[in-house]
Amino acid sequence: MTKSWTIPAYDVRESNRARQVIIKVSPWSELEVVVPIGFDLSEIPDILRKKAGWIRKNLERTQPPEELTSPKSISFGLLGETWRAEYSRSPARRLSL
């Protein structure tokens, strides 16, 4: 890998279960580095530079999923009814009708 490669933004997560450094690439979190509790975080940039080829390849290959849109109406075929859908933000983490 060339020296001009720039380390992309990444999130660090400490894990009780991690026994080694784990590099994850996903459409949602992009680049995540999982480290054992107490790991010296100053070592992460060197580790990422050593894995630059793998990181670049996987970031290019990983595309975010298509953004889902909320329906404007819902049809209930057996009832012969169509209901208009309205959306509002709520602190609750579940759906209510």
Gaussian input, Z-matrix of N, CA and C with variables (Angstrom, degrees):
# hf/3-21g

backbone

0 1
 N
 C     1     B1
 C     2     B2     1     A1
 N     3     B3     2     A2     1     D1
 C     4     B4     3     A3     2     D2
 C     5     B5     4     A4     3     D3
 N     6     B6     5     A5     4     D4
 C     7     B7     6     A6     5     D5
 C     8     B8     7     A7     6     D6
 N     9     B9     8     A8     7     D7
 C    10    B10     9     A9     8     D8
 C    11    B11    10    A10     9     D9
 N    12    B12    11    A11    10    D10
 C    13    B13    12    A12    11    D11
 C    14    B14    13    A13    12    D12
 N    15    B15    14    A14    13    D13
 C    16    B16    15    A15    14    D14
 C    17    B17    16    A16    15    D15
 N    18    B18    17    A17    16    D16
 C    19    B19    18    A18    17    D17
 C    20    B20    19    A19    18    D18
 N    21    B21    20    A20    19    D19
 C    22    B22    21    A21    20    D20
 C    23    B23    22    A22    21    D21
 N    24    B24    23    A23    22    D22
 C    25    B25    24    A24    23    D23
 C    26    B26    25    A25    24    D24
 N    27    B27    26    A26    25    D25
 C    28    B28    27    A27    26    D26
 C    29    B29    28    A28    27    D27
 N    30    B30    29    A29    28    D28
 C    31    B31    30    A30    29    D29
 C    32    B32    31    A31    30    D30
 N    33    B33    32    A32    31    D31
 C    34    B34    33    A33    32    D32
 C    35    B35    34    A34    33    D33
 N    36    B36    35    A35    34    D34
 C    37    B37    36    A36    35    D35
 C    38    B38    37    A37    36    D36
 N    39    B39    38    A38    37    D37
 C    40    B40    39    A39    38    D38
 C    41    B41    40    A40    39    D39
 N    42    B42    41    A41    40    D40
 C    43    B43    42    A42    41    D41
 C    44    B44    43    A43    42    D42
 N    45    B45    44    A44    43    D43
 C    46    B46    45    A45    44    D44
 C    47    B47    46    A46    45    D45
 N    48    B48    47    A47    46    D46
 C    49    B49    48    A48    47    D47
 C    50    B50    49    A49    48    D48
 N    51    B51    50    A50    49    D49
 C    52    B52    51    A51    50    D50
 C    53    B53    52    A52    51    D51
 N    54    B54    53    A53    52    D52
 C    55    B55    54    A54    53    D53
 C    56    B56    55    A55    54    D54
 N    57    B57    56    A56    55    D55
 C    58    B58    57    A57    56    D56
 C    59    B59    58    A58    57    D57
 N    60    B60    59    A59    58    D58
 C    61    B61    60    A60    59    D59
 C    62    B62    61    A61    60    D60
 N    63    B63    62    A62    61    D61
 C    64    B64    63    A63    62    D62
 C    65    B65    64    A64    63    D63
 N    66    B66    65    A65    64    D64
 C    67    B67    66    A66    65    D65
 C    68    B68    67    A67    66    D66
 N    69    B69    68    A68    67    D67
 C    70    B70    69    A69    68    D68
 C    71    B71    70    A70    69    D69
 N    72    B72    71    A71    70    D70
 C    73    B73    72    A72    71    D71
 C    74    B74    73    A73    72    D72
 N    75    B75    74    A74    73    D73
 C    76    B76    75    A75    74    D74
 C    77    B77    76    A76    75    D75
 N    78    B78    77    A77    76    D76
 C    79    B79    78    A78    77    D77
 C    80    B80    79    A79    78    D78
 N    81    B81    80    A80    79    D79
 C    82    B82    81    A81    80    D80
 C    83    B83    82    A82    81    D81
 N    84    B84    83    A83    82    D82
 C    85    B85    84    A84    83    D83
 C    86    B86    85    A85    84    D84
 N    87    B87    86    A86    85    D85
 C    88    B88    87    A87    86    D86
 C    89    B89    88    A88    87    D87
 N    90    B90    89    A89    88    D88
 C    91    B91    90    A90    89    D89
 C    92    B92    91    A91    90    D90
 N    93    B93    92    A92    91    D91
 C    94    B94    93    A93    92    D92
 C    95    B95    94    A94    93    D93
 N    96    B96    95    A95    94    D94
 C    97    B97    96    A96    95    D95
 C    98    B98    97    A97    96    D96
 N    99    B99    98    A98    97    D97
 C   100   B100    99    A99    98    D98
 C   101   B101   100   A100    99    D99
 N   102   B102   101   A101   100   D100
 C   103   B103   102   A102   101   D101
 C   104   B104   103   A103   102   D102
 N   105   B105   104   A104   103   D103
 C   106   B106   105   A105   104   D104
 C   107   B107   106   A106   105   D105
 N   108   B108   107   A107   106   D106
 C   109   B109   108   A108   107   D107
 C   110   B110   109   A109   108   D108
 N   111   B111   110   A110   109   D109
 C   112   B112   111   A111   110   D110
 C   113   B113   112   A112   111   D111
 N   114   B114   113   A113   112   D112
 C   115   B115   114   A114   113   D113
 C   116   B116   115   A115   114   D114
 N   117   B117   116   A116   115   D115
 C   118   B118   117   A117   116   D116
 C   119   B119   118   A118   117   D117
 N   120   B120   119   A119   118   D118
 C   121   B121   120   A120   119   D119
 C   122   B122   121   A121   120   D120
 N   123   B123   122   A122   121   D121
 C   124   B124   123   A123   122   D122
 C   125   B125   124   A124   123   D123
 N   126   B126   125   A125   124   D124
 C   127   B127   126   A126   125   D125
 C   128   B128   127   A127   126   D126
 N   129   B129   128   A128   127   D127
 C   130   B130   129   A129   128   D128
 C   131   B131   130   A130   129   D129
 N   132   B132   131   A131   130   D130
 C   133   B133   132   A132   131   D131
 C   134   B134   133   A133   132   D132
 N   135   B135   134   A134   133   D133
 C   136   B136   135   A135   134   D134
 C   137   B137   136   A136   135   D135
 N   138   B138   137   A137   136   D136
 C   139   B139   138   A138   137   D137
 C   140   B140   139   A139   138   D138
 N   141   B141   140   A140   139   D139
 C   142   B142   141   A141   140   D140
 C   143   B143   142   A142   141   D141
 N   144   B144   143   A143   142   D142
 C   145   B145   144   A144   143   D143
 C   146   B146   145   A145   144   D144
 N   147   B147   146   A146   145   D145
 C   148   B148   147   A147   146   D146
 C   149   B149   148   A148   147   D147
 N   150   B150   149   A149   148   D148
 C   151   B151   150   A150   149   D149
 C   152   B152   151   A151   150   D150
 N   153   B153   152   A152   151   D151
 C   154   B154   153   A153   152   D152
 C   155   B155   154   A154   153   D153
 N   156   B156   155   A155   154   D154
 C   157   B157   156   A156   155   D155
 C   158   B158   157   A157   156   D156
 N   159   B159   158   A158   157   D157
 C   160   B160   159   A159   158   D158
 C   161   B161   160   A160   159   D159
 N   162   B162   161   A161   160   D160
 C   163   B163   162   A162   161   D161
 C   164   B164   163   A163   162   D162
 N   165   B165   164   A164   163   D163
 C   166   B166   165   A165   164   D164
 C   167   B167   166   A166   165   D165
 N   168   B168   167   A167   166   D166
 C   169   B169   168   A168   167   D167
 C   170   B170   169   A169   168   D168
 N   171   B171   170   A170   169   D169
 C   172   B172   171   A171   170   D170
 C   173   B173   172   A172   171   D171
 N   174   B174   173   A173   172   D172
 C   175   B175   174   A174   173   D173
 C   176   B176   175   A175   174   D174
 N   177   B177   176   A176   175   D175
 C   178   B178   177   A177   176   D176
 C   179   B179   178   A178   177   D177
 N   180   B180   179   A179   178   D178
 C   181   B181   180   A180   179   D179
 C   182   B182   181   A181   180   D180
 N   183   B183   182   A182   181   D181
 C   184   B184   183   A183   182   D182
 C   185   B185   184   A184   183   D183
 N   186   B186   185   A185   184   D184
 C   187   B187   186   A186   185   D185
 C   188   B188   187   A187   186   D186
 N   189   B189   188   A188   187   D187
 C   190   B190   189   A189   188   D188
 C   191   B191   190   A190   189   D189
 N   192   B192   191   A191   190   D190
 C   193   B193   192   A192   191   D191
 C   194   B194   193   A193   192   D192
 N   195   B195   194   A194   193   D193
 C   196   B196   195   A195   194   D194
 C   197   B197   196   A196   195   D195
 N   198   B198   197   A197   196   D196
 C   199   B199   198   A198   197   D197
 C   200   B200   199   A199   198   D198
 N   201   B201   200   A200   199   D199
 C   202   B202   201   A201   200   D200
 C   203   B203   202   A202   201   D201
 N   204   B204   203   A203   202   D202
 C   205   B205   204   A204   203   D203
 C   206   B206   205   A205   204   D204
 N   207   B207   206   A206   205   D205
 C   208   B208   207   A207   206   D206
 C   209   B209   208   A208   207   D207
 N   210   B210   209   A209   208   D208
 C   211   B211   210   A210   209   D209
 C   212   B212   211   A211   210   D210
 N   213   B213   212   A212   211   D211
 C   214   B214   213   A213   212   D212
 C   215   B215   214   A214   213   D213
 N   216   B216   215   A215   214   D214
 C   217   B217   216   A216   215   D215
 C   218   B218   217   A217   216   D216
 N   219   B219   218   A218   217   D217
 C   220   B220   219   A219   218   D218
 C   221   B221   220   A220   219   D219
 N   222   B222   221   A221   220   D220
 C   223   B223   222   A222   221   D221
 C   224   B224   223   A223   222   D222
 N   225   B225   224   A224   223   D223
 C   226   B226   225   A225   224   D224
 C   227   B227   226   A226   225   D225
 N   228   B228   227   A227   226   D226
 C   229   B229   228   A228   227   D227
 C   230   B230   229   A229   228   D228
 N   231   B231   230   A230   229   D229
 C   232   B232   231   A231   230   D230
 C   233   B233   232   A232   231   D231
 N   234   B234   233   A233   232   D232
 C   235   B235   234   A234   233   D233
 C   236   B236   235   A235   234   D234
 N   237   B237   236   A236   235   D235
 C   238   B238   237   A237   236   D236
 C   239   B239   238   A238   237   D237
 N   240   B240   239   A239   238   D238
 C   241   B241   240   A240   239   D239
 C   242   B242   241   A241   240   D240
 N   243   B243   242   A242   241   D241
 C   244   B244   243   A243   242   D242
 C   245   B245   244   A244   243   D243
 N   246   B246   245   A245   244   D244
 C   247   B247   246   A246   245   D245
 C   248   B248   247   A247   246   D246
 N   249   B249   248   A248   247   D247
 C   250   B250   249   A249   248   D248
 C   251   B251   250   A250   249   D249
 N   252   B252   251   A251   250   D250
 C   253   B253   252   A252   251   D251
 C   254   B254   253   A253   252   D252
 N   255   B255   254   A254   253   D253
 C   256   B256   255   A255   254   D254
 C   257   B257   256   A256   255   D255
 N   258   B258   257   A257   256   D256
 C   259   B259   258   A258   257   D257
 C   260   B260   259   A259   258   D258
 N   261   B261   260   A260   259   D259
 C   262   B262   261   A261   260   D260
 C   263   B263   262   A262   261   D261
 N   264   B264   263   A263   262   D262
 C   265   B265   264   A264   263   D263
 C   266   B266   265   A265   264   D264
 N   267   B267   266   A266   265   D265
 C   268   B268   267   A267   266   D266
 C   269   B269   268   A268   267   D267
 N   270   B270   269   A269   268   D268
 C   271   B271   270   A270   269   D269
 C   272   B272   271   A271   270   D270
 N   273   B273   272   A272   271   D271
 C   274   B274   273   A273   272   D272
 C   275   B275   274   A274   273   D273
 N   276   B276   275   A275   274   D274
 C   277   B277   276   A276   275   D275
 C   278   B278   277   A277   276   D276
 N   279   B279   278   A278   277   D277
 C   280   B280   279   A279   278   D278
 C   281   B281   280   A280   279   D279
 N   282   B282   281   A281   280   D280
 C   283   B283   282   A282   281   D281
 C   284   B284   283   A283   282   D282
 N   285   B285   284   A284   283   D283
 C   286   B286   285   A285   284   D284
 C   287   B287   286   A286   285   D285
 N   288   B288   287   A287   286   D286
 C   289   B289   288   A288   287   D287
 C   290   B290   289   A289   288   D288

   B1=1.4464
   B2=1.5218
   B3=1.3035
   B4=1.4604
   B5=1.5192
   B6=1.3235
   B7=1.4612
   B8=1.5200
   B9=1.3343
   B10=1.4603
   B11=1.5332
   B12=1.3272
   B13=1.4617
   B14=1.5208
   B15=1.3254
   B16=1.4559
   B17=1.5221
   B18=1.2994
   B19=1.4593
   B20=1.5244
   B21=1.3453
   B22=1.4649
   B23=1.5281
   B24=1.3193
   B25=1.4648
   B26=1.5274
   B27=1.2980
   B28=1.4580
   B29=1.5217
   B30=1.3277
   B31=1.4572
   B32=1.5201
   B33=1.3142
   B34=1.4597
   B35=1.5199
   B36=1.3250
   B37=1.4624
   B38=1.5216
   B39=1.3284
   B40=1.4614
   B41=1.5240
   B42=1.3252
   B43=1.4536
   B44=1.5243
   B45=1.3213
   B46=1.4676
   B47=1.5194
   B48=1.3221
   B49=1.4642
   B50=1.5202
   B51=1.3271
   B52=1.4692
   B53=1.5237
   B54=1.3161
   B55=1.4628
   B56=1.5204
   B57=1.3266
   B58=1.4618
   B59=1.5211
   B60=1.3169
   B61=1.4661
   B62=1.5231
   B63=1.3160
   B64=1.4641
   B65=1.5213
   B66=1.3260
   B67=1.4640
   B68=1.5179
   B69=1.3297
   B70=1.4651
   B71=1.5217
   B72=1.3224
   B73=1.4610
   B74=1.5198
   B75=1.3423
   B76=1.4599
   B77=1.5161
   B78=1.3393
   B79=1.4632
   B80=1.5229
   B81=1.3279
   B82=1.4566
   B83=1.5155
   B84=1.3142
   B85=1.4622
   B86=1.5145
   B87=1.3301
   B88=1.4596
   B89=1.5213
   B90=1.3286
   B91=1.4636
   B92=1.5236
   B93=1.3257
   B94=1.4585
   B95=1.5212
   B96=1.3177
   B97=1.4570
   B98=1.5238
   B99=1.3285
   B100=1.4596
   B101=1.5247
   B102=1.3291
   B103=1.4679
   B104=1.5259
   B105=1.3322
   B106=1.4662
   B107=1.5313
   B108=1.3099
   B109=1.4628
   B110=1.5313
   B111=1.3183
   B112=1.4571
   B113=1.5187
   B114=1.3263
   B115=1.4647
   B116=1.5294
   B117=1.3254
   B118=1.4664
   B119=1.5317
   B120=1.3290
   B121=1.4650
   B122=1.5232
   B123=1.3215
   B124=1.4722
   B125=1.5304
   B126=1.3391
   B127=1.4659
   B128=1.5276
   B129=1.3186
   B130=1.4664
   B131=1.5267
   B132=1.3341
   B133=1.4700
   B134=1.5369
   B135=1.3374
   B136=1.4686
   B137=1.5246
   B138=1.3202
   B139=1.4644
   B140=1.5216
   B141=1.3292
   B142=1.4654
   B143=1.5253
   B144=1.3335
   B145=1.4711
   B146=1.5267
   B147=1.3255
   B148=1.4706
   B149=1.5273
   B150=1.3053
   B151=1.4715
   B152=1.5239
   B153=1.3205
   B154=1.4697
   B155=1.5237
   B156=1.3239
   B157=1.4647
   B158=1.5132
   B159=1.3193
   B160=1.4578
   B161=1.5280
   B162=1.3311
   B163=1.4695
   B164=1.5191
   B165=1.3228
   B166=1.4670
   B167=1.5287
   B168=1.3295
   B169=1.4687
   B170=1.5269
   B171=1.3199
   B172=1.4582
   B173=1.5184
   B174=1.3263
   B175=1.4658
   B176=1.5256
   B177=1.3379
   B178=1.4675
   B179=1.5219
   B180=1.3261
   B181=1.4627
   B182=1.5268
   B183=1.3088
   B184=1.4606
   B185=1.5177
   B186=1.3032
   B187=1.4591
   B188=1.5225
   B189=1.3220
   B190=1.4649
   B191=1.5289
   B192=1.3288
   B193=1.4633
   B194=1.5190
   B195=1.3231
   B196=1.4637
   B197=1.5188
   B198=1.3059
   B199=1.4562
   B200=1.5262
   B201=1.3059
   B202=1.4549
   B203=1.5195
   B204=1.3142
   B205=1.4560
   B206=1.5246
   B207=1.2876
   B208=1.4585
   B209=1.5216
   B210=1.3319
   B211=1.4686
   B212=1.5245
   B213=1.3161
   B214=1.4605
   B215=1.5232
   B216=1.3310
   B217=1.4580
   B218=1.5249
   B219=1.3371
   B220=1.4603
   B221=1.5189
   B222=1.3333
   B223=1.4662
   B224=1.5239
   B225=1.3270
   B226=1.4520
   B227=1.5236
   B228=1.3302
   B229=1.4583
   B230=1.5160
   B231=1.3341
   B232=1.4590
   B233=1.5217
   B234=1.3156
   B235=1.4623
   B236=1.5210
   B237=1.3303
   B238=1.4522
   B239=1.5261
   B240=1.3355
   B241=1.4608
   B242=1.5221
   B243=1.3283
   B244=1.4598
   B245=1.5142
   B246=1.3140
   B247=1.4566
   B248=1.5143
   B249=1.3279
   B250=1.4622
   B251=1.5294
   B252=1.3160
   B253=1.4673
   B254=1.5231
   B255=1.3133
   B256=1.4628
   B257=1.5220
   B258=1.3061
   B259=1.4598
   B260=1.5144
   B261=1.3246
   B262=1.4659
   B263=1.5234
   B264=1.3189
   B265=1.4682
   B266=1.5234
   B267=1.3194
   B268=1.4507
   B269=1.5253
   B270=1.3263
   B271=1.4659
   B272=1.5315
   B273=1.3318
   B274=1.4652
   B275=1.5244
   B276=1.3243
   B277=1.4591
   B278=1.5279
   B279=1.3085
   B280=1.4533
   B281=1.5180
   B282=1.2762
   B283=1.4518
   B284=1.5170
   B285=1.3156
   B286=1.4597
   B287=1.5188
   B288=1.3012
   B289=1.4660
   B290=1.5122
   A1=107.84
   A2=116.39
   A3=119.85
   A4=110.42
   A5=115.28
   A6=119.72
   A7=111.55
   A8=118.24
   A9=120.56
   A10=112.27
   A11=117.46
   A12=120.41
   A13=109.71
   A14=116.25
   A15=121.80
   A16=108.85
   A17=116.13
   A18=120.32
   A19=108.09
   A20=117.88
   A21=119.51
   A22=110.57
   A23=115.68
   A24=120.59
   A25=108.72
   A26=116.29
   A27=120.14
   A28=109.84
   A29=114.87
   A30=122.05
   A31=107.99
   A32=116.63
   A33=121.97
   A34=107.99
   A35=115.22
   A36=120.36
   A37=108.15
   A38=115.99
   A39=120.02
   A40=108.59
   A41=115.56
   A42=120.25
   A43=110.45
   A44=115.57
   A45=120.42
   A46=111.16
   A47=116.98
   A48=121.08
   A49=113.42
   A50=118.16
   A51=120.61
   A52=110.02
   A53=116.23
   A54=122.10
   A55=110.92
   A56=115.72
   A57=122.45
   A58=107.89
   A59=116.82
   A60=121.20
   A61=108.40
   A62=116.16
   A63=122.46
   A64=107.55
   A65=116.06
   A66=121.30
   A67=107.25
   A68=116.54
   A69=121.63
   A70=109.31
   A71=115.33
   A72=121.80
   A73=106.63
   A74=116.67
   A75=120.17
   A76=109.26
   A77=116.69
   A78=119.57
   A79=112.50
   A80=117.62
   A81=120.25
   A82=112.46
   A83=117.27
   A84=119.18
   A85=112.33
   A86=116.80
   A87=122.64
   A88=109.73
   A89=119.22
   A90=121.40
   A91=108.94
   A92=115.63
   A93=121.27
   A94=108.35
   A95=116.24
   A96=122.07
   A97=107.00
   A98=115.93
   A99=121.54
   A100=107.26
   A101=116.01
   A102=120.59
   A103=110.23
   A104=116.40
   A105=119.41
   A106=110.45
   A107=116.81
   A108=121.76
   A109=108.27
   A110=116.27
   A111=121.00
   A112=114.93
   A113=117.53
   A114=120.97
   A115=109.54
   A116=117.28
   A117=122.48
   A118=108.85
   A119=116.61
   A120=121.79
   A121=112.99
   A122=117.86
   A123=120.06
   A124=111.92
   A125=117.79
   A126=121.79
   A127=112.74
   A128=117.31
   A129=120.62
   A130=112.95
   A131=121.44
   A132=119.20
   A133=113.49
   A134=118.03
   A135=120.05
   A136=111.30
   A137=116.71
   A138=120.44
   A139=109.81
   A140=117.27
   A141=120.61
   A142=111.30
   A143=117.75
   A144=119.94
   A145=110.92
   A146=116.92
   A147=120.57
   A148=111.25
   A149=117.12
   A150=122.11
   A151=112.04
   A152=117.59
   A153=122.43
   A154=112.60
   A155=117.91
   A156=120.65
   A157=111.85
   A158=116.83
   A159=121.67
   A160=110.26
   A161=116.75
   A162=121.00
   A163=110.32
   A164=117.04
   A165=120.77
   A166=110.84
   A167=116.83
   A168=121.13
   A169=110.94
   A170=116.69
   A171=119.89
   A172=113.32
   A173=118.23
   A174=119.67
   A175=110.72
   A176=117.11
   A177=120.23
   A178=110.87
   A179=116.47
   A180=121.25
   A181=112.19
   A182=117.14
   A183=121.49
   A184=109.76
   A185=115.83
   A186=121.71
   A187=108.48
   A188=117.45
   A189=118.25
   A190=110.21
   A191=116.67
   A192=118.98
   A193=110.31
   A194=114.82
   A195=118.55
   A196=109.07
   A197=114.79
   A198=118.51
   A199=108.65
   A200=115.39
   A201=120.26
   A202=109.18
   A203=115.88
   A204=120.28
   A205=108.89
   A206=115.91
   A207=121.20
   A208=109.44
   A209=116.94
   A210=119.09
   A211=111.74
   A212=115.81
   A213=121.31
   A214=111.20
   A215=116.36
   A216=120.46
   A217=109.29
   A218=114.66
   A219=121.50
   A220=107.25
   A221=116.03
   A222=120.71
   A223=109.97
   A224=115.29
   A225=122.22
   A226=107.00
   A227=115.59
   A228=122.21
   A229=114.17
   A230=117.78
   A231=120.35
   A232=112.15
   A233=116.54
   A234=120.38
   A235=112.02
   A236=115.86
   A237=119.73
   A238=112.01
   A239=116.33
   A240=120.51
   A241=110.77
   A242=114.51
   A243=121.54
   A244=107.57
   A245=116.06
   A246=121.09
   A247=109.23
   A248=115.25
   A249=120.91
   A250=107.67
   A251=116.73
   A252=121.37
   A253=110.18
   A254=116.02
   A255=122.34
   A256=107.39
   A257=116.04
   A258=121.02
   A259=109.99
   A260=115.49
   A261=120.42
   A262=108.21
   A263=115.29
   A264=120.35
   A265=109.07
   A266=114.36
   A267=120.87
   A268=108.20
   A269=117.79
   A270=118.60
   A271=112.37
   A272=117.01
   A273=120.25
   A274=109.30
   A275=116.35
   A276=120.17
   A277=111.46
   A278=117.44
   A279=118.60
   A280=111.22
   A281=114.66
   A282=122.85
   A283=110.18
   A284=116.33
   A285=120.20
   A286=108.06
   A287=115.46
   A288=121.58
   A289=110.04
   D1=140.73
   D2=-178.54
   D3=-73.96
   D4=156.45
   D5=-179.80
   D6=-70.64
   D7=-14.77
   D8=-178.71
   D9=-78.82
   D10=-6.92
   D11=179.01
   D12=-64.57
   D13=132.18
   D14=-179.72
   D15=-103.13
   D16=134.02
   D17=178.19
   D18=-67.67
   D19=124.40
   D20=179.08
   D21=-71.20
   D22=165.08
   D23=176.50
   D24=-60.20
   D25=142.63
   D26=-179.28
   D27=-146.14
   D28=156.51
   D29=175.29
   D30=-104.42
   D31=145.00
   D32=176.99
   D33=-113.04
   D34=132.97
   D35=177.28
   D36=-128.82
   D37=126.07
   D38=175.37
   D39=-87.68
   D40=138.95
   D41=-176.67
   D42=-132.96
   D43=136.04
   D44=174.46
   D45=-66.20
   D46=-30.57
   D47=-176.05
   D48=-84.96
   D49=-21.34
   D50=-177.37
   D51=-67.89
   D52=133.76
   D53=176.60
   D54=-110.56
   D55=-10.67
   D56=178.91
   D57=-149.27
   D58=173.36
   D59=178.53
   D60=-76.60
   D61=132.44
   D62=178.87
   D63=-121.55
   D64=129.34
   D65=177.63
   D66=-106.81
   D67=125.06
   D68=-179.26
   D69=-119.30
   D70=138.79
   D71=174.90
   D72=-123.02
   D73=125.29
   D74=178.20
   D75=-145.46
   D76=159.98
   D77=179.79
   D78=-63.74
   D79=-26.34
   D80=-174.94
   D81=-88.35
   D82=-49.41
   D83=-175.93
   D84=-97.86
   D85=-3.28
   D86=-176.52
   D87=61.44
   D88=-97.50
   D89=-176.26
   D90=-118.88
   D91=122.90
   D92=179.69
   D93=-127.74
   D94=136.60
   D95=177.75
   D96=-115.41
   D97=119.06
   D98=179.47
   D99=-102.58
   D100=126.47
   D101=-177.05
   D102=-127.52
   D103=154.54
   D104=174.21
   D105=-65.91
   D106=154.36
   D107=176.33
   D108=-57.76
   D109=133.70
   D110=177.74
   D111=85.40
   D112=2.69
   D113=-179.97
   D114=-66.00
   D115=143.61
   D116=178.92
   D117=-73.95
   D118=104.05
   D119=-174.79
   D120=-64.55
   D121=-20.05
   D122=179.26
   D123=-68.47
   D124=-13.72
   D125=178.42
   D126=-81.71
   D127=-16.16
   D128=-173.71
   D129=-60.04
   D130=-47.22
   D131=-179.47
   D132=-56.53
   D133=-39.95
   D134=177.94
   D135=-65.03
   D136=-40.56
   D137=178.27
   D138=-62.75
   D139=-43.55
   D140=-179.82
   D141=-65.69
   D142=-37.27
   D143=177.07
   D144=-63.40
   D145=-39.40
   D146=179.24
   D147=-66.03
   D148=-29.77
   D149=-178.85
   D150=-101.40
   D151=18.35
   D152=-174.34
   D153=-55.48
   D154=-44.04
   D155=-179.52
   D156=-61.05
   D157=-46.32
   D158=179.66
   D159=-63.60
   D160=-43.65
   D161=-179.20
   D162=-62.87
   D163=-48.77
   D164=-179.34
   D165=-59.16
   D166=-47.84
   D167=-178.98
   D168=-58.87
   D169=-45.12
   D170=-176.68
   D171=-75.13
   D172=-32.24
   D173=174.67
   D174=-66.07
   D175=-39.23
   D176=178.78
   D177=-67.87
   D178=-36.40
   D179=-176.45
   D180=-77.48
   D181=-26.68
   D182=-176.61
   D183=-89.15
   D184=115.26
   D185=178.03
   D186=-109.50
   D187=141.05
   D188=177.30
   D189=-64.19
   D190=146.99
   D191=178.78
   D192=-64.91
   D193=156.67
   D194=177.27
   D195=-56.93
   D196=139.77
   D197=179.12
   D198=-71.22
   D199=129.09
   D200=179.06
   D201=-84.31
   D202=140.63
   D203=176.92
   D204=-110.90
   D205=149.51
   D206=179.99
   D207=-82.16
   D208=138.94
   D209=-179.73
   D210=-68.82
   D211=149.13
   D212=177.25
   D213=-83.60
   D214=-23.65
   D215=177.36
   D216=-150.10
   D217=161.08
   D218=179.67
   D219=-127.66
   D220=125.79
   D221=-179.66
   D222=-99.55
   D223=131.29
   D224=175.55
   D225=-109.59
   D226=93.31
   D227=-172.99
   D228=-56.85
   D229=-45.11
   D230=-177.72
   D231=-67.09
   D232=-28.88
   D233=178.65
   D234=-87.89
   D235=-16.42
   D236=-176.30
   D237=69.42
   D238=28.45
   D239=-177.47
   D240=-123.03
   D241=149.86
   D242=172.50
   D243=-125.50
   D244=125.42
   D245=-179.84
   D246=-106.01
   D247=138.65
   D248=175.85
   D249=-79.97
   D250=135.75
   D251=-179.58
   D252=-97.39
   D253=134.30
   D254=174.59
   D255=-123.95
   D256=142.93
   D257=-176.45
   D258=-123.20
   D259=140.70
   D260=174.26
   D261=-145.07
   D262=148.07
   D263=179.67
   D264=-75.71
   D265=145.39
   D266=-179.15
   D267=-148.76
   D268=149.39
   D269=176.79
   D270=-69.47
   D271=-17.45
   D272=178.26
   D273=-67.54
   D274=146.86
   D275=-177.80
   D276=-100.77
   D277=21.61
   D278=178.91
   D279=-137.27
   D280=169.25
   D281=-176.13
   D282=-84.57
   D283=140.21
   D284=171.92
   D285=-135.45
   D286=149.06
   D287=-178.54
   D288=-110.81

